[in-house]
Amino acid sequence: MTCDYSLRDSRTLARIINLAHRFTCETVAVDASKAGSTTRVRFAFEGPPVALVRLRAQIERIIASESLV
């Protein structure tokens, strides 16, 4: 599974990687670049299909809550 996000808080990058580990998924690639106050990130994860679905749903919640701040 690959995901692309624009993050306002670069600490969210670490939160997502730690979350993947808790969901028994492996982070196989991360590409991040900072432009001004935004960090553009591309993740690649591997793991059981059910875990990947749960991981994506939780990442979406994190990203949504970051937008509210």
mmCIF file of the N, C-alpha and C atoms, coordinates in Angstrom:
data_MODEL
# 
_entry.id   MODEL 
# 
loop_
_atom_site.group_PDB 
_atom_site.id 
_atom_site.type_symbol 
_atom_site.label_atom_id 
_atom_site.label_alt_id 
_atom_site.label_comp_id 
_atom_site.label_asym_id 
_atom_site.label_entity_id 
_atom_site.label_seq_id 
_atom_site.pdbx_PDB_ins_code 
_atom_site.Cartn_x 
_atom_site.Cartn_y 
_atom_site.Cartn_z 
_atom_site.occupancy 
_atom_site.B_iso_or_equiv 
_atom_site.pdbx_formal_charge 
_atom_site.auth_seq_id 
_atom_site.auth_comp_id 
_atom_site.auth_asym_id 
_atom_site.auth_atom_id 
_atom_site.pdbx_PDB_model_num 
ATOM 1   N N  . MET A 1 1  ? 0.856  -1.170 0.000  1.00 0.00 ? 1  MET A N  1 
ATOM 2   C CA . MET A 1 1  ? 0.000  0.000  0.000  1.00 0.00 ? 1  MET A CA 1 
ATOM 3   C C  . MET A 1 1  ? 0.900  1.230  0.000  1.00 0.00 ? 1  MET A C  1 
ATOM 4   N N  . THR A 1 2  ? 0.598  2.176  -0.858 1.00 0.00 ? 2  THR A N  1 
ATOM 5   C CA . THR A 1 2  ? 1.333  3.442  -0.866 1.00 0.00 ? 2  THR A CA 1 
ATOM 6   C C  . THR A 1 2  ? 0.375  4.577  -0.531 1.00 0.00 ? 2  THR A C  1 
ATOM 7   N N  . CYS A 1 3  ? 0.892  5.603  0.121  1.00 0.00 ? 3  CYS A N  1 
ATOM 8   C CA . CYS A 1 3  ? 0.097  6.761  0.539  1.00 0.00 ? 3  CYS A CA 1 
ATOM 9   C C  . CYS A 1 3  ? 0.912  8.024  0.313  1.00 0.00 ? 3  CYS A C  1 
ATOM 10  N N  . ASP A 1 4  ? 0.250  9.080  -0.136 1.00 0.00 ? 4  ASP A N  1 
ATOM 11  C CA . ASP A 1 4  ? 0.865  10.399 -0.288 1.00 0.00 ? 4  ASP A CA 1 
ATOM 12  C C  . ASP A 1 4  ? 0.099  11.394 0.565  1.00 0.00 ? 4  ASP A C  1 
ATOM 13  N N  . TYR A 1 5  ? 0.829  12.182 1.348  1.00 0.00 ? 5  TYR A N  1 
ATOM 14  C CA . TYR A 1 5  ? 0.189  13.160 2.223  1.00 0.00 ? 5  TYR A CA 1 
ATOM 15  C C  . TYR A 1 5  ? 0.999  14.440 2.284  1.00 0.00 ? 5  TYR A C  1 
ATOM 16  N N  . SER A 1 6  ? 0.309  15.531 2.570  1.00 0.00 ? 6  SER A N  1 
ATOM 17  C CA . SER A 1 6  ? 0.950  16.794 2.909  1.00 0.00 ? 6  SER A CA 1 
ATOM 18  C C  . SER A 1 6  ? 0.687  17.022 4.388  1.00 0.00 ? 6  SER A C  1 
ATOM 19  N N  . LEU A 1 7  ? 1.751  17.147 5.164  1.00 0.00 ? 7  LEU A N  1 
ATOM 20  C CA . LEU A 1 7  ? 1.639  17.276 6.613  1.00 0.00 ? 7  LEU A CA 1 
ATOM 21  C C  . LEU A 1 7  ? 2.056  18.670 7.046  1.00 0.00 ? 7  LEU A C  1 
ATOM 22  N N  . ARG A 1 8  ? 1.308  19.220 7.989  1.00 0.00 ? 8  ARG A N  1 
ATOM 23  C CA . ARG A 1 8  ? 1.700  20.510 8.560  1.00 0.00 ? 8  ARG A CA 1 
ATOM 24  C C  . ARG A 1 8  ? 2.663  20.318 9.721  1.00 0.00 ? 8  ARG A C  1 
ATOM 25  N N  . ASP A 1 9  ? 2.552  19.193 10.409 1.00 0.00 ? 9  ASP A N  1 
ATOM 26  C CA . ASP A 1 9  ? 3.421  18.899 11.551 1.00 0.00 ? 9  ASP A CA 1 
ATOM 27  C C  . ASP A 1 9  ? 4.295  17.707 11.174 1.00 0.00 ? 9  ASP A C  1 
ATOM 28  N N  . SER A 1 10 ? 5.575  17.926 11.025 1.00 0.00 ? 10 SER A N  1 
ATOM 29  C CA . SER A 1 10 ? 6.471  16.855 10.581 1.00 0.00 ? 10 SER A CA 1 
ATOM 30  C C  . SER A 1 10 ? 6.567  15.716 11.598 1.00 0.00 ? 10 SER A C  1 
ATOM 31  N N  . ARG A 1 11 ? 6.152  15.935 12.848 1.00 0.00 ? 11 ARG A N  1 
ATOM 32  C CA . ARG A 1 11 ? 6.144  14.852 13.838 1.00 0.00 ? 11 ARG A CA 1 
ATOM 33  C C  . ARG A 1 11 ? 5.127  13.779 13.485 1.00 0.00 ? 11 ARG A C  1 
ATOM 34  N N  . THR A 1 12 ? 4.161  14.135 12.664 1.00 0.00 ? 12 THR A N  1 
ATOM 35  C CA . THR A 1 12 ? 3.156  13.169 12.236 1.00 0.00 ? 12 THR A CA 1 
ATOM 36  C C  . THR A 1 12 ? 3.805  12.032 11.457 1.00 0.00 ? 12 THR A C  1 
ATOM 37  N N  . LEU A 1 13 ? 4.889  12.310 10.773 1.00 0.00 ? 13 LEU A N  1 
ATOM 38  C CA . LEU A 1 13 ? 5.645  11.281 10.053 1.00 0.00 ? 13 LEU A CA 1 
ATOM 39  C C  . LEU A 1 13 ? 6.031  10.154 10.997 1.00 0.00 ? 13 LEU A C  1 
ATOM 40  N N  . ALA A 1 14 ? 6.596  10.487 12.139 1.00 0.00 ? 14 ALA A N  1 
ATOM 41  C CA . ALA A 1 14 ? 7.003  9.483  13.120 1.00 0.00 ? 14 ALA A CA 1 
ATOM 42  C C  . ALA A 1 14 ? 5.790  8.763  13.705 1.00 0.00 ? 14 ALA A C  1 
ATOM 43  N N  . ARG A 1 15 ? 4.718  9.488  13.940 1.00 0.00 ? 15 ARG A N  1 
ATOM 44  C CA . ARG A 1 15 ? 3.492  8.865  14.469 1.00 0.00 ? 15 ARG A CA 1 
ATOM 45  C C  . ARG A 1 15 ? 2.979  7.784  13.521 1.00 0.00 ? 15 ARG A C  1 
ATOM 46  N N  . ILE A 1 16 ? 3.010  8.062  12.225 1.00 0.00 ? 16 ILE A N  1 
ATOM 47  C CA . ILE A 1 16 ? 2.504  7.113  11.241 1.00 0.00 ? 16 ILE A CA 1 
ATOM 48  C C  . ILE A 1 16 ? 3.403  5.879  11.166 1.00 0.00 ? 16 ILE A C  1 
ATOM 49  N N  . ILE A 1 17 ? 4.697  6.065  11.204 1.00 0.00 ? 17 ILE A N  1 
ATOM 50  C CA . ILE A 1 17 ? 5.622  4.927  11.168 1.00 0.00 ? 17 ILE A CA 1 
ATOM 51  C C  . ILE A 1 17 ? 5.432  4.051  12.408 1.00 0.00 ? 17 ILE A C  1 
ATOM 52  N N  . ASN A 1 18 ? 5.300  4.670  13.578 1.00 0.00 ? 18 ASN A N  1 
ATOM 53  C CA . ASN A 1 18 ? 5.068  3.907  14.807 1.00 0.00 ? 18 ASN A CA 1 
ATOM 54  C C  . ASN A 1 18 ? 3.728  3.185  14.757 1.00 0.00 ? 18 ASN A C  1 
ATOM 55  N N  . LEU A 1 19 ? 2.728  3.828  14.197 1.00 0.00 ? 19 LEU A N  1 
ATOM 56  C CA . LEU A 1 19 ? 1.407  3.223  14.071 1.00 0.00 ? 19 LEU A CA 1 
ATOM 57  C C  . LEU A 1 19 ? 1.472  1.975  13.185 1.00 0.00 ? 19 LEU A C  1 
ATOM 58  N N  . ALA A 1 20 ? 2.198  2.055  12.096 1.00 0.00 ? 20 ALA A N  1 
ATOM 59  C CA . ALA A 1 20 ? 2.344  0.905  11.203 1.00 0.00 ? 20 ALA A CA 1 
ATOM 60  C C  . ALA A 1 20 ? 2.937  -0.282 11.958 1.00 0.00 ? 20 ALA A C  1 
ATOM 61  N N  . HIS A 1 21 ? 3.930  -0.022 12.768 1.00 0.00 ? 21 HIS A N  1 
ATOM 62  C CA . HIS A 1 21 ? 4.551  -1.098 13.551 1.00 0.00 ? 21 HIS A CA 1 
ATOM 63  C C  . HIS A 1 21 ? 3.535  -1.732 14.496 1.00 0.00 ? 21 HIS A C  1 
ATOM 64  N N  . ARG A 1 22 ? 2.725  -0.919 15.153 1.00 0.00 ? 22 ARG A N  1 
ATOM 65  C CA . ARG A 1 22 ? 1.705  -1.445 16.079 1.00 0.00 ? 22 ARG A CA 1 
ATOM 66  C C  . ARG A 1 22 ? 0.660  -2.270 15.354 1.00 0.00 ? 22 ARG A C  1 
ATOM 67  N N  . PHE A 1 23 ? 0.417  -1.987 14.086 1.00 0.00 ? 23 PHE A N  1 
ATOM 68  C CA . PHE A 1 23 ? -0.575 -2.734 13.309 1.00 0.00 ? 23 PHE A CA 1 
ATOM 69  C C  . PHE A 1 23 ? 0.058  -3.922 12.576 1.00 0.00 ? 23 PHE A C  1 
ATOM 70  N N  . THR A 1 24 ? 1.267  -4.287 12.949 1.00 0.00 ? 24 THR A N  1 
ATOM 71  C CA . THR A 1 24 ? 2.040  -5.392 12.347 1.00 0.00 ? 24 THR A CA 1 
ATOM 72  C C  . THR A 1 24 ? 2.284  -5.189 10.849 1.00 0.00 ? 24 THR A C  1 
ATOM 73  N N  . CYS A 1 25 ? 2.442  -3.948 10.445 1.00 0.00 ? 25 CYS A N  1 
ATOM 74  C CA . CYS A 1 25 ? 2.778  -3.617 9.062  1.00 0.00 ? 25 CYS A CA 1 
ATOM 75  C C  . CYS A 1 25 ? 4.229  -3.148 9.023  1.00 0.00 ? 25 CYS A C  1 
ATOM 76  N N  . GLU A 1 26 ? 4.846  -3.354 7.889  1.00 0.00 ? 26 GLU A N  1 
ATOM 77  C CA . GLU A 1 26 ? 6.234  -2.930 7.716  1.00 0.00 ? 26 GLU A CA 1 
ATOM 78  C C  . GLU A 1 26 ? 6.277  -1.692 6.829  1.00 0.00 ? 26 GLU A C  1 
ATOM 79  N N  . THR A 1 27 ? 7.012  -0.688 7.267  1.00 0.00 ? 27 THR A N  1 
ATOM 80  C CA . THR A 1 27 ? 7.236  0.502  6.456  1.00 0.00 ? 27 THR A CA 1 
ATOM 81  C C  . THR A 1 27 ? 8.417  0.185  5.543  1.00 0.00 ? 27 THR A C  1 
ATOM 82  N N  . VAL A 1 28 ? 8.158  0.018  4.252  1.00 0.00 ? 28 VAL A N  1 
ATOM 83  C CA . VAL A 1 28 ? 9.223  -0.381 3.330  1.00 0.00 ? 28 VAL A CA 1 
ATOM 84  C C  . VAL A 1 28 ? 9.879  0.797  2.629  1.00 0.00 ? 28 VAL A C  1 
ATOM 85  N N  . ALA A 1 29 ? 9.194  1.951  2.605  1.00 0.00 ? 29 ALA A N  1 
ATOM 86  C CA . ALA A 1 29 ? 9.789  3.142  1.986  1.00 0.00 ? 29 ALA A CA 1 
ATOM 87  C C  . ALA A 1 29 ? 9.126  4.399  2.526  1.00 0.00 ? 29 ALA A C  1 
ATOM 88  N N  . VAL A 1 30 ? 9.942  5.426  2.716  1.00 0.00 ? 30 VAL A N  1 
ATOM 89  C CA . VAL A 1 30 ? 9.448  6.747  3.107  1.00 0.00 ? 30 VAL A CA 1 
ATOM 90  C C  . VAL A 1 30 ? 10.242 7.769  2.310  1.00 0.00 ? 30 VAL A C  1 
ATOM 91  N N  . ASP A 1 31 ? 9.530  8.683  1.676  1.00 0.00 ? 31 ASP A N  1 
ATOM 92  C CA . ASP A 1 31 ? 10.178 9.783  0.963  1.00 0.00 ? 31 ASP A CA 1 
ATOM 93  C C  . ASP A 1 31 ? 9.514  11.061 1.459  1.00 0.00 ? 31 ASP A C  1 
ATOM 94  N N  . ALA A 1 32 ? 10.301 11.946 2.042  1.00 0.00 ? 32 ALA A N  1 
ATOM 95  C CA . ALA A 1 32 ? 9.751  13.179 2.609  1.00 0.00 ? 32 ALA A CA 1 
ATOM 96  C C  . ALA A 1 32 ? 10.552 14.385 2.113  1.00 0.00 ? 32 ALA A C  1 
ATOM 97  N N  . SER A 1 33 ? 9.828  15.461 1.848  1.00 0.00 ? 33 SER A N  1 
ATOM 98  C CA . SER A 1 33 ? 10.489 16.713 1.482  1.00 0.00 ? 33 SER A CA 1 
ATOM 99  C C  . SER A 1 33 ? 9.720  17.863 2.108  1.00 0.00 ? 33 SER A C  1 
ATOM 100 N N  . LYS A 1 34 ? 10.465 18.844 2.585  1.00 0.00 ? 34 LYS A N  1 
ATOM 101 C CA . LYS A 1 34 ? 9.867  19.990 3.261  1.00 0.00 ? 34 LYS A CA 1 
ATOM 102 C C  . LYS A 1 34 ? 9.861  21.182 2.319  1.00 0.00 ? 34 LYS A C  1 
ATOM 103 N N  . ALA A 1 35 ? 8.703  21.831 2.253  1.00 0.00 ? 35 ALA A N  1 
ATOM 104 C CA . ALA A 1 35 ? 8.561  23.040 1.441  1.00 0.00 ? 35 ALA A CA 1 
ATOM 105 C C  . ALA A 1 35 ? 7.797  24.053 2.285  1.00 0.00 ? 35 ALA A C  1 
ATOM 106 N N  . GLY A 1 36 ? 8.529  25.005 2.845  1.00 0.00 ? 36 GLY A N  1 
ATOM 107 C CA . GLY A 1 36 ? 7.891  25.987 3.717  1.00 0.00 ? 36 GLY A CA 1 
ATOM 108 C C  . GLY A 1 36 ? 7.413  25.332 4.994  1.00 0.00 ? 36 GLY A C  1 
ATOM 109 N N  . SER A 1 37 ? 6.141  25.492 5.303  1.00 0.00 ? 37 SER A N  1 
ATOM 110 C CA . SER A 1 37 ? 5.595  24.916 6.543  1.00 0.00 ? 37 SER A CA 1 
ATOM 111 C C  . SER A 1 37 ? 4.943  23.561 6.310  1.00 0.00 ? 37 SER A C  1 
ATOM 112 N N  . THR A 1 38 ? 5.053  23.036 5.087  1.00 0.00 ? 38 THR A N  1 
ATOM 113 C CA . THR A 1 38 ? 4.424  21.758 4.749  1.00 0.00 ? 38 THR A CA 1 
ATOM 114 C C  . THR A 1 38 ? 5.483  20.706 4.446  1.00 0.00 ? 38 THR A C  1 
ATOM 115 N N  . THR A 1 39 ? 5.227  19.491 4.924  1.00 0.00 ? 39 THR A N  1 
ATOM 116 C CA . THR A 1 39 ? 6.088  18.353 4.615  1.00 0.00 ? 39 THR A CA 1 
ATOM 117 C C  . THR A 1 39 ? 5.299  17.411 3.717  1.00 0.00 ? 39 THR A C  1 
ATOM 118 N N  . ARG A 1 40 ? 5.824  17.140 2.549  1.00 0.00 ? 40 ARG A N  1 
ATOM 119 C CA . ARG A 1 40 ? 5.193  16.220 1.593  1.00 0.00 ? 40 ARG A CA 1 
ATOM 120 C C  . ARG A 1 40 ? 5.802  14.842 1.824  1.00 0.00 ? 40 ARG A C  1 
ATOM 121 N N  . VAL A 1 41 ? 4.952  13.824 2.074  1.00 0.00 ? 41 VAL A N  1 
ATOM 122 C CA . VAL A 1 41 ? 5.445  12.495 2.429  1.00 0.00 ? 41 VAL A CA 1 
ATOM 123 C C  . VAL A 1 41 ? 4.789  11.437 1.556  1.00 0.00 ? 41 VAL A C  1 
ATOM 124 N N  . ARG A 1 42 ? 5.590  10.465 1.148  1.00 0.00 ? 42 ARG A N  1 
ATOM 125 C CA . ARG A 1 42 ? 5.089  9.278  0.437  1.00 0.00 ? 42 ARG A CA 1 
ATOM 126 C C  . ARG A 1 42 ? 5.560  8.061  1.223  1.00 0.00 ? 42 ARG A C  1 
ATOM 127 N N  . PHE A 1 43 ? 4.611  7.237  1.641  1.00 0.00 ? 43 PHE A N  1 
ATOM 128 C CA . PHE A 1 43 ? 4.890  6.018  2.394  1.00 0.00 ? 43 PHE A CA 1 
ATOM 129 C C  . PHE A 1 43 ? 4.594  4.804  1.535  1.00 0.00 ? 43 PHE A C  1 
ATOM 130 N N  . ALA A 1 44 ? 5.289  3.702  1.806  1.00 0.00 ? 44 ALA A N  1 
ATOM 131 C CA . ALA A 1 44 ? 4.948  2.391  1.255  1.00 0.00 ? 44 ALA A CA 1 
ATOM 132 C C  . ALA A 1 44 ? 4.956  1.410  2.424  1.00 0.00 ? 44 ALA A C  1 
ATOM 133 N N  . PHE A 1 45 ? 3.852  0.695  2.567  1.00 0.00 ? 45 PHE A N  1 
ATOM 134 C CA . PHE A 1 45 ? 3.697  -0.266 3.664  1.00 0.00 ? 45 PHE A CA 1 
ATOM 135 C C  . PHE A 1 45 ? 3.396  -1.646 3.099  1.00 0.00 ? 45 PHE A C  1 
ATOM 136 N N  . GLU A 1 46 ? 3.812  -2.669 3.841  1.00 0.00 ? 46 GLU A N  1 
ATOM 137 C CA . GLU A 1 46 ? 3.464  -4.051 3.535  1.00 0.00 ? 46 GLU A CA 1 
ATOM 138 C C  . GLU A 1 46 ? 2.928  -4.679 4.806  1.00 0.00 ? 46 GLU A C  1 
ATOM 139 N N  . GLY A 1 47 ? 2.038  -5.634 4.637  1.00 0.00 ? 47 GLY A N  1 
ATOM 140 C CA . GLY A 1 47 ? 1.487  -6.333 5.788  1.00 0.00 ? 47 GLY A CA 1 
ATOM 141 C C  . GLY A 1 47 ? 0.229  -7.075 5.408  1.00 0.00 ? 47 GLY A C  1 
ATOM 142 N N  . PRO A 1 48 ? -0.402 -7.703 6.393  1.00 0.00 ? 48 PRO A N  1 
ATOM 143 C CA . PRO A 1 48 ? -1.650 -8.409 6.137  1.00 0.00 ? 48 PRO A CA 1 
ATOM 144 C C  . PRO A 1 48 ? -2.719 -7.438 5.629  1.00 0.00 ? 48 PRO A C  1 
ATOM 145 N N  . PRO A 1 49 ? -3.545 -7.862 4.670  1.00 0.00 ? 49 PRO A N  1 
ATOM 146 C CA . PRO A 1 49 ? -4.549 -6.966 4.082  1.00 0.00 ? 49 PRO A CA 1 
ATOM 147 C C  . PRO A 1 49 ? -5.451 -6.283 5.111  1.00 0.00 ? 49 PRO A C  1 
ATOM 148 N N  . VAL A 1 50 ? -5.916 -7.014 6.096  1.00 0.00 ? 50 VAL A N  1 
ATOM 149 C CA . VAL A 1 50 ? -6.799 -6.423 7.108  1.00 0.00 ? 50 VAL A CA 1 
ATOM 150 C C  . VAL A 1 50 ? -6.050 -5.342 7.897  1.00 0.00 ? 50 VAL A C  1 
ATOM 151 N N  . ALA A 1 51 ? -4.799 -5.604 8.227  1.00 0.00 ? 51 ALA A N  1 
ATOM 152 C CA . ALA A 1 51 ? -3.997 -4.631 8.971  1.00 0.00 ? 51 ALA A CA 1 
ATOM 153 C C  . ALA A 1 51 ? -3.761 -3.374 8.143  1.00 0.00 ? 51 ALA A C  1 
ATOM 154 N N  . LEU A 1 52 ? -3.554 -3.529 6.841  1.00 0.00 ? 52 LEU A N  1 
ATOM 155 C CA . LEU A 1 52 ? -3.337 -2.370 5.970  1.00 0.00 ? 52 LEU A CA 1 
ATOM 156 C C  . LEU A 1 52 ? -4.589 -1.507 5.875  1.00 0.00 ? 52 LEU A C  1 
ATOM 157 N N  . VAL A 1 53 ? -5.753 -2.134 5.829  1.00 0.00 ? 53 VAL A N  1 
ATOM 158 C CA . VAL A 1 53 ? -7.014 -1.381 5.801  1.00 0.00 ? 53 VAL A CA 1 
ATOM 159 C C  . VAL A 1 53 ? -7.171 -0.592 7.101  1.00 0.00 ? 53 VAL A C  1 
ATOM 160 N N  . ARG A 1 54 ? -6.907 -1.237 8.230  1.00 0.00 ? 54 ARG A N  1 
ATOM 161 C CA . ARG A 1 54 ? -7.005 -0.564 9.523  1.00 0.00 ? 54 ARG A CA 1 
ATOM 162 C C  . ARG A 1 54 ? -5.986 0.564  9.623  1.00 0.00 ? 54 ARG A C  1 
ATOM 163 N N  . LEU A 1 55 ? -4.781 0.317  9.125  1.00 0.00 ? 55 LEU A N  1 
ATOM 164 C CA . LEU A 1 55 ? -3.729 1.334  9.157  1.00 0.00 ? 55 LEU A CA 1 
ATOM 165 C C  . LEU A 1 55 ? -4.141 2.555  8.342  1.00 0.00 ? 55 LEU A C  1 
ATOM 166 N N  . ARG A 1 56 ? -4.630 2.342  7.130  1.00 0.00 ? 56 ARG A N  1 
ATOM 167 C CA . ARG A 1 56 ? -5.033 3.475  6.288  1.00 0.00 ? 56 ARG A CA 1 
ATOM 168 C C  . ARG A 1 56 ? -6.138 4.284  6.963  1.00 0.00 ? 56 ARG A C  1 
ATOM 169 N N  . ALA A 1 57 ? -7.110 3.604  7.568  1.00 0.00 ? 57 ALA A N  1 
ATOM 170 C CA . ALA A 1 57 ? -8.208 4.301  8.244  1.00 0.00 ? 57 ALA A CA 1 
ATOM 171 C C  . ALA A 1 57 ? -7.678 5.153  9.395  1.00 0.00 ? 57 ALA A C  1 
ATOM 172 N N  . GLN A 1 58 ? -6.736 4.626  10.148 1.00 0.00 ? 58 GLN A N  1 
ATOM 173 C CA . GLN A 1 58 ? -6.188 5.380  11.277 1.00 0.00 ? 58 GLN A CA 1 
ATOM 174 C C  . GLN A 1 58 ? -5.335 6.553  10.792 1.00 0.00 ? 58 GLN A C  1 
ATOM 175 N N  . ILE A 1 59 ? -4.586 6.348  9.726  1.00 0.00 ? 59 ILE A N  1 
ATOM 176 C CA . ILE A 1 59 ? -3.792 7.448  9.154  1.00 0.00 ? 59 ILE A CA 1 
ATOM 177 C C  . ILE A 1 59 ? -4.725 8.569  8.697  1.00 0.00 ? 59 ILE A C  1 
ATOM 178 N N  . GLU A 1 60 ? -5.826 8.219  8.060  1.00 0.00 ? 60 GLU A N  1 
ATOM 179 C CA . GLU A 1 60 ? -6.785 9.230  7.604  1.00 0.00 ? 60 GLU A CA 1 
ATOM 180 C C  . GLU A 1 60 ? -7.328 10.031 8.786  1.00 0.00 ? 60 GLU A C  1 
ATOM 181 N N  . ARG A 1 61 ? -7.575 9.369  9.919  1.00 0.00 ? 61 ARG A N  1 
ATOM 182 C CA . ARG A 1 61 ? -8.043 10.087 11.113 1.00 0.00 ? 61 ARG A CA 1 
ATOM 183 C C  . ARG A 1 61 ? -6.976 11.050 11.619 1.00 0.00 ? 61 ARG A C  1 
ATOM 184 N N  . ILE A 1 62 ? -5.734 10.605 11.621 1.00 0.00 ? 62 ILE A N  1 
ATOM 185 C CA . ILE A 1 62 ? -4.633 11.461 12.077 1.00 0.00 ? 62 ILE A CA 1 
ATOM 186 C C  . ILE A 1 62 ? -4.521 12.694 11.184 1.00 0.00 ? 62 ILE A C  1 
ATOM 187 N N  . ILE A 1 63 ? -4.558 12.473 9.872  1.00 0.00 ? 63 ILE A N  1 
ATOM 188 C CA . ILE A 1 63 ? -4.442 13.574 8.909  1.00 0.00 ? 63 ILE A CA 1 
ATOM 189 C C  . ILE A 1 63 ? -5.620 14.539 9.075  1.00 0.00 ? 63 ILE A C  1 
ATOM 190 N N  . ALA A 1 64 ? -6.809 14.014 9.266  1.00 0.00 ? 64 ALA A N  1 
ATOM 191 C CA . ALA A 1 64 ? -7.992 14.866 9.446  1.00 0.00 ? 64 ALA A CA 1 
ATOM 192 C C  . ALA A 1 64 ? -7.877 15.696 10.706 1.00 0.00 ? 64 ALA A C  1 
ATOM 193 N N  . SER A 1 65 ? -7.402 15.105 11.789 1.00 0.00 ? 65 SER A N  1 
ATOM 194 C CA . SER A 1 65 ? -7.271 15.859 13.037 1.00 0.00 ? 65 SER A CA 1 
ATOM 195 C C  . SER A 1 65 ? -6.160 16.903 12.926 1.00 0.00 ? 65 SER A C  1 
ATOM 196 N N  . GLU A 1 66 ? -5.128 16.621 12.143 1.00 0.00 ? 66 GLU A N  1 
ATOM 197 C CA . GLU A 1 66 ? -4.053 17.595 11.943 1.00 0.00 ? 66 GLU A CA 1 
ATOM 198 C C  . GLU A 1 66 ? -4.579 18.811 11.194 1.00 0.00 ? 66 GLU A C  1 
ATOM 199 N N  . SER A 1 67 ? -5.525 18.602 10.303 1.00 0.00 ? 67 SER A N  1 
ATOM 200 C CA . SER A 1 67 ? -6.104 19.711 9.540  1.00 0.00 ? 67 SER A CA 1 
ATOM 201 C C  . SER A 1 67 ? -6.930 20.646 10.409 1.00 0.00 ? 67 SER A C  1 
ATOM 202 N N  . LEU A 1 68 ? -7.450 20.115 11.514 1.00 0.00 ? 68 LEU A N  1 
ATOM 203 C CA . LEU A 1 68 ? -8.272 20.914 12.406 1.00 0.00 ? 68 LEU A CA 1 
ATOM 204 C C  . LEU A 1 68 ? -7.456 21.842 13.300 1.00 0.00 ? 68 LEU A C  1 
ATOM 205 N N  . VAL A 1 69 ? -6.180 21.536 13.461 1.00 0.00 ? 69 VAL A N  1 
ATOM 206 C CA . VAL A 1 69 ? -5.326 22.316 14.360 1.00 0.00 ? 69 VAL A CA 1 
ATOM 207 C C  . VAL A 1 69 ? -4.927 23.616 13.716 1.00 0.00 ? 69 VAL A C  1 
# 
